[in-house]
């Protein structure tokens, strides 16, 4: 019985050490992925927006506004995506690739997503959204 206990302890200890190492690596990769996606999705575009405003490049304001609308929608959807599908392999890497696709001027990903998905949806429900925004503004939330 003592031999069985000692083998079980050794097996459990090895499993626990492996699980702990995997958890630390997984947590580190998630933190790194979150940092990279936030830097690419928010920090870099915020600096580009700042630069365009400082330069007075009003011709690029429309593209920047489209990008920020798309990122706002993505951020809301991402809250649910992180809870539901973040366990999938390569989820964070795919998220980074998606943000890069949205951000790069050559791909115009934000423009495509806005034109094909977000703008038609907002056009369809604009009156409904405005009515609710009016209710919130009367509650003194200043939307």
C-alpha positions in Angstrom: 0.0 0.0 0.0 2.9 2.4 0.8 4.4 1.7 -2.6 1.1 2.5 -4.3 0.8 5.7 -2.3 4.3 6.8 -3.2 3.7 6.1 -6.9 0.5 8.0 -6.8 2.1 11.0 -5.1 4.9 10.9 -7.7 2.4 10.8 -10.5 0.3 13.5 -9.0 3.3 15.7 -8.3 4.5 15.3 -11.9 1.0 16.0 -13.3 0.7 19.1 -11.0 4.1 20.4 -12.1 3.2 19.9 -15.8 -0.2 21.6 -15.3 1.3 24.5 -13.4 3.9 25.0 -16.1 1.3 24.8 -18.9 -0.9 27.3 -17.0 2.0 29.7 -16.6 2.9 29.5 -20.2 -0.7 29.8 -21.3 -1.3 32.8 -19.0 1.9 34.5 -20.3 0.9 33.9 -23.9 -2.5 35.4 -23.3 -1.1 38.4 -21.6 1.4 38.9 -24.4 -1.4 38.5 -27.0 -3.6 41.0 -25.2 -0.8 43.5 -25.1 0.0 43.1 -28.8 -3.6 43.3 -29.8 -4.2 46.4 -27.7 -1.1 48.0 -29.0 -2.0 47.3 -32.6 -5.7 47.9 -32.2 -5.7 51.0 -30.0 -2.4 52.5 -29.2 -1.0 52.7 -32.7 -4.2 53.9 -34.4 -4.6 56.4 -31.6 -1.2 57.8 -32.4 -2.0 57.9 -36.1 -5.2 59.8 -35.3 -3.3 62.2 -33.2 -0.8 62.7 -36.0 -3.5 63.4 -38.6 -5.3 65.9 -36.3 -2.0 67.7 -35.6 -1.2 67.8 -39.3 -4.7 69.1 -40.1 -5.2 66.2 -42.6 -9.0 66.5 -42.7 -9.2 64.3 -45.7 -8.3 61.3 -43.6 -10.8 62.0 -40.8 -13.5 59.9 -42.4 -11.3 56.8 -42.6 -10.3 57.3 -39.0 -13.8 57.7 -37.8 -14.8 54.5 -39.7 -11.9 52.7 -38.0 -12.9 53.8 -34.5 -16.6 52.8 -35.1 -15.5 49.3 -36.3 -13.1 49.0 -33.3 -15.9 50.0 -30.9 -18.2 47.3 -32.3 -15.4 44.8 -32.3 -14.6 45.6 -28.6 -18.2 45.0 -27.6 -18.4 41.7 -29.5 -15.0 40.7 -28.2 -16.3 40.7 -24.6 -18.5 37.8 -25.6 -16.0 36.2 -27.9 -13.3 36.1 -25.2 -15.7 34.3 -22.8 -17.1 31.9 -25.4 -14.3 30.9 -27.8 -11.0 32.0 -26.3 -10.2 28.4 -25.5 -9.9 27.6 -29.2 -6.4 27.0 -30.4 -4.9 30.2 -32.1 -7.8 32.4 -30.9 -5.5 35.2 -29.8 -3.3 34.9 -32.8 -6.4 35.1 -35.0 -7.6 38.1 -33.1 -4.2 39.9 -33.7 -4.4 39.1 -37.4 -7.9 40.4 -37.6 -6.9 43.7 -35.9 -3.9 44.0 -38.2 -6.3 43.5 -41.2 -8.6 46.2 -39.8 -5.7 48.6 -39.2 -3.6 48.4 -42.3 -4.4 51.0 -45.0 -3.5 48.6 -47.8 -6.2 46.1 -46.8 -8.9 48.7 -45.8 -10.4 46.0 -43.6 -12.2 48.5 -41.4 -13.7 50.2 -44.5 -14.9 46.9 -45.9 -16.5 45.7 -42.6 -18.1 49.1 -42.1 -19.6 49.2 -45.6 -20.8 45.6 -45.7 -21.9 45.0 -42.1 -22.0 47.9 -39.7 -23.4 50.7 -41.9 -26.3 48.7 -43.3 -27.2 47.5 -39.8 -27.1 51.1 -38.4 -29.1 52.4 -41.3 -31.8 49.8 -40.7 -32.1 50.5 -37.0 -31.1 54.2 -36.9 -34.5 55.4 -35.8 -34.8 52.8 -33.0 -31.3 53.6 -31.8 -32.0 57.3 -31.8 -35.2 56.8 -29.8 -33.3 54.9 -27.2 -30.5 57.4 -27.2 -33.1 60.2 -26.6 -34.4 58.3 -23.6 -30.9 58.0 -22.2 -30.2 61.6 -22.8 -33.3 62.5 -20.8 -31.9 60.5 -17.9 -29.0 62.9 -17.9 -26.4 60.4 -19.2 -25.4 62.9 -21.9 -25.0 60.6 -24.9 
